[in-house]
């Protein structure tokens, strides 16, 4: 079942209006642990789970004067990512992030936007 985001939001970045997209990529590193005995038996590598990390981005419509309140790259922010559809809307994703970049854009005849990228630091929790 596909979800339609009508009321999702992000809080904690110095702005709340104009957000129209957020994404989080949560990954787990893997380390190869193949030994000679396993390789001789089935010729396939084996792996173990390593450390997890997460990154993401937000796309927001820029607002006049709002950029002065946004967190600069390098800032650490306590962020909450709100789902838009029940039952997911009953829970949020939350964690500390380091703002890693801004990417402003202005199309001809369109709405000015800002892409903000971040690196999660510590755990990504479900609240």
C-alpha positions in Angstrom: 0.0 0.0 0.0 1.4 3.4 -0.9 1.1 6.3 1.5 0.2 9.8 0.5 1.9 12.5 2.5 -0.5 15.3 3.3 0.6 16.5 6.7 4.1 15.2 7.4 6.5 17.6 9.0 9.9 18.1 10.6 10.6 20.2 13.7 13.8 21.4 15.2 15.6 23.1 12.3 14.5 26.6 13.0 11.6 26.5 10.5 8.3 24.6 10.3 6.5 26.1 7.3 7.2 25.2 3.7 8.6 21.7 4.2 7.4 19.5 1.4 9.8 16.6 1.4 11.9 14.8 3.9 13.9 11.6 3.5 16.0 9.4 5.9 18.5 6.7 4.8 19.2 4.3 7.6 22.0 1.8 6.9 24.0 -0.9 8.6 27.6 -1.6 7.7 28.7 -5.1 7.1 32.0 -6.8 7.6 33.2 -9.8 5.8 34.0 -12.7 8.1 34.6 -15.5 5.6 37.1 -18.1 6.8 39.0 -20.7 4.8 36.7 -23.5 6.0 33.5 -21.7 4.9 35.0 -20.7 1.5 36.1 -24.3 0.8 32.6 -25.6 1.5 30.2 -23.3 -0.4 32.4 -20.7 -2.2 30.3 -17.8 -0.8 31.4 -15.0 1.4 29.8 -14.5 4.8 29.2 -11.2 6.6 28.3 -9.9 10.0 26.4 -6.8 10.9 28.5 -3.8 11.9 27.6 -0.3 13.0 24.5 1.6 11.9 24.2 5.2 10.7 21.7 7.5 9.1 21.6 10.5 6.9 18.8 12.5 5.3 17.6 15.6 3.6 14.8 18.1 3.7 13.4 20.2 0.9 11.7 23.4 2.0 10.1 26.3 0.2 12.1 29.4 1.2 10.3 32.2 3.1 11.3 35.8 3.1 13.4 36.5 6.1 13.3 32.9 7.3 16.8 31.9 6.2 18.3 34.0 9.1 16.7 31.5 11.5 17.9 28.4 9.8 20.7 26.3 11.3 24.1 26.7 9.6 26.1 23.7 8.3 28.0 22.3 11.2 25.2 23.0 13.7 23.8 20.1 15.8 20.0 20.0 15.9 17.5 17.8 17.9 15.1 16.9 15.0 11.7 15.2 15.0 10.4 13.7 11.7 6.6 13.4 11.7 4.7 10.9 9.5 1.5 12.0 7.9 -0.7 8.8 7.8 -2.0 6.6 10.6 -0.9 4.2 11.9 2.6 5.7 11.2 1.4 9.1 12.3 1.1 7.7 15.9 4.9 7.6 16.0 7.7 9.9 15.0 11.4 9.4 14.2 13.7 11.5 16.3 17.4 12.0 16.8 20.3 14.5 16.8 21.6 15.6 13.4 24.5 17.6 12.2 23.5 19.9 9.3 26.0 19.1 6.5 24.8 21.5 3.8 22.4 23.8 2.2 21.6 23.8 -1.5 19.4 26.8 -2.5 17.6 26.9 -5.9 15.6 29.3 -7.9 13.9 28.2 -11.1 12.6 30.6 -13.6 8.9 31.2 -12.8 8.9 28.7 -9.9 9.1 28.6 -6.2 12.5 29.1 -4.5 13.5 26.1 -2.5 16.3 25.0 -0.2 17.6 21.5 0.1 19.1 20.8 3.6 21.3 17.7 4.1 22.2 16.2 7.5 24.1 13.4 9.2 22.5 11.6 12.1 24.7 11.4 15.2 23.7 8.6 17.6 20.6 6.6 17.5 17.5 7.3 15.4 14.6 6.6 17.8 10.9 6.0 17.4 8.8 8.1 19.7 
